Amino acid sequence: MTYVLGWAHVSSMETPRKAYGSDVSDAEWTFLLPYLSLMREDAPQREHPLRELFNGLRYVVKTGCPWRFLPHDFPPWTAVYQQARRWLQAGVFEQIAHDLRAIGRVFAERSPDPSAVIFDARTVQSTPESGERAGFDGHKKKHGSKVHIAVDTLGHLLAVLVTPANYQERDFAAALAEEVQEATGGAVKVAFVDQGYTGAEPAADAAAEGVELIVVKHHEAKRGFVLLPRRWVVERTFGWLGRFRRLARDYERLVETLVGWHWIAFIALMLARLNFQST
């Protein structure tokens, strides 16, 4: 069997165990391997197959299982975790996501880098591992961490920030604007936001990064669910990310780990959306 993704042809690779739904396909692995190979595949230091280490990581992010409960047919959880830390420190997940986003936009007949984005945040319930990051969100009435994201108008992830839940969205307009400009080479001109970003200060902060904030407001009293122009896109992205149980609560001790798992989840979503075909 041969898998095809435009430029890539690869023979089917057998695994010594029954496949899990979170495993990468051969075609997906062909795309991912150049990013994830921080050393040669045949290097003597490597005790476990790199693909199985990545599959173990995807299993944890998708199912939400504790590290020590990783099934025994994967490499030891310590090996998976240590390799995940190396990937996080190298920034490979974010780079993969940005490249997949550009490919997805080209397939949708858009420019690789967007000129318009949407900012939003959600509060993720804290756990004991959250530590001092577990602020109290007075609006949601719960303790947790606040995940701030920026997406393009197709819902592709561009930036992720994590703060205590008591921090306000408007305080991070500049940080999100800076990150999206870095990710797109300064292509973004407009960011659609909700009323949590209202005010002269966040508008000025974003403008300093070349981004105009446009607040999308409710024109009538809200009754039930209201589908707002542009704003629904980022809510859909939060819904997509919510399918990954490791993101359902804040189980991480380190901010960079929680951020990294968001990129892992988005990579899985984009690989599925790009529909790697087998022939």
ABEGO torsion letter per residue (X at the ends): XBBBBGABBBBBBBBABBBBAABBBAAAAAAAAAAABABBAABAABABBAAAAAAAAAAAAAAGBBAAABBAABBBAAAAAAAAAAAAAAGAAAAAAAAAAAAAAAAAGBBABBABBBBBBBBBBBBAAAEAABBBBAAAGBBEBBBBBBBBAAGBBABBBBBBAABBAAAAAAAAAAAAAAAAGGABABBBBBAAABEAAAAAAAAAAGBBBBBBBBABBBBEBBBBBGAAAAAAAAAAAAABAAAABBABABAAAAAAAAAAAAAAAAAAAAGBBBX
